[in-house]
Amino acid sequence: DWTILIENIMDPDHGLFAHQTPAFDFYSASKEAPQVIVEDVLLNDGKGWAITSKVDAVYKLLGERNTSKKQNKTDSPTPQQPPKAATTTYVAPCLIWMGRRNVDTDKSSFLTAFWVSPTGTGKSRFLAAGIAKLPKSMPLPPRWFSHININNFLDQDTQLLATQQRHVLATESQLLLEQNTTGESDSLLESLPVRKKLYVYRTPSELLGVRLGTFFDATVKRVPNRLQAIRDLGGYDRVMRQDVPPREVVLDRHKQHTSVCPDSADFLRNTQLVYQVSKGMALAPW
């Protein structure tokens, strides 16, 4: 579901846990380096909503043992140079961008952007891009190479999110059915407190998650065509009796990506052609 993807992308604790990538610790928070949350409620003449998290881009959970080994020298704070600001922005309903920014100029040499769009209840279209300021002379890697990397990255946590999704959608369905019996479900302005009921926020990094969860609980009922699909799930017990899709389905990157991506499909076809030609040449009587 697109809500689950967005919440996990914006959760630095998830990055450390699921991907074991030290750079996510730049975006986490601590008592010494708290998150600063800024909301924009005036976007699109007051009809939009955006939220930004800023925190010092230094290691917190991983501590000093990573600072000397892995931290980029340009990010290492000095008495004359404060640390960069690890910044994450969500613009409702689908756009996220994140990067480390100079605290004086608010500029960054590299940003990662995601577009996560709902294509149904429990289904999403996930697009990602890296935006960098590079010399014109620097050759860019082929797109299929980037696609291999992003799919490997997604393989690390997609099954984890599939197990989370069952609980989230089951709770949403149950709460909606309960509201239906009291006549409250007719109001699209009535909150559906899925995350308030289901999640337990504990770490300093979750100030952003708390506010994001509150936003989704307050607005998810307004998503087109969602209410009936959630009702049809039949409540918590019925959803939980269903098995989580097997890994072969959840991680089927050929169906989800290669078959609908011309760059990756062309690369696969070319490698298969090279394989067949090489096999033929190996069998040829020279």
HUFEN-V60948 format. One line per field, one symbol per residue. psi: psi as a letter, one per 40 degrees, with the letter a starting at -180 (. if undefined). A space follows every 10 residues. Layout:
psi: ???
This chain:
psi: idddddddde hdddddddef hdddddeiii ddgiihhhih eehffeeihi hhhhihgihc deadddddde hhdeehiide hiiihhhhhh hieehhiiih ihddefiieh ihiihhhhei heiihhiiih higiidehii iidddddddd ddddddeddd dddddddddd dddddddddd deeeeeheeh igfdddddih hdieeedddd dddddddeed eehheddddd dedeidddde eiihiidddd fgddddcdee hddddddddd dddddddddd ddeig.
